[in-house]
Amino acid sequence: MTRQTTLLAGSTLALGLMLSLPSFAQETKQDPVTPPVGERVGEKVDDAVDSIKRGVSNAGEAIRESFEKAKLSVHNMGVGARVYGRLHWDKSLTNANINVDIDKNGVAILKGAVTNALAKAKAVELARDTVGVTNVVDQLTIAQVPATGTVPAPRTRVPAPAPAPAPTQP
């Protein structure tokens, strides 16, 4: 038991005993219908203990539920990080702008834009093959290349200039 539970149990027990003391001080003779003081105190203590047990049980269940939620959240963060890493480091997706969301069931939702259909298929495949992903929802679009009317010139290699001849002596 935790310190807080122990304090709660002790406080409840003390309260039960304090409530029974005034009736004990006033009682001078035993009534055959009224149970003895010791039995009444015992019943109050038993009730207090049962109440504490119910409280501890409820607190334990709440802690278990919170732990499971936290565990699932951490797991989903880990799955999202794995998917993001695979998409981020793939060379065919260098110009892609992809956001990854993972829901509580391990479903990866891909949003954003890629350069072509091959890149889109690659992103979906990488996400689907990631450990922890149960399904992939593809919400990716193919980005349109702006039409400028000009075609960029191909890059050519310009040779380096030849070294100058060495000076001659007269």
Secondary structure as GFF3:
##gff-version 3
##sequence-region A 1 170
A	DSSP	alpha_helix	3	26	.	.	.	ID=ss1
A	DSSP	alpha_helix	37	89	.	.	.	ID=ss2
A	DSSP	three_ten_helix	91	93	.	.	.	ID=ss3
A	DSSP	beta_strand	97	102	.	.	.	ID=ss4
A	DSSP	beta_strand	107	114	.	.	.	ID=ss5
A	DSSP	alpha_helix	117	128	.	.	.	ID=ss6
A	DSSP	beta_strand	135	142	.	.	.	ID=ss7
###
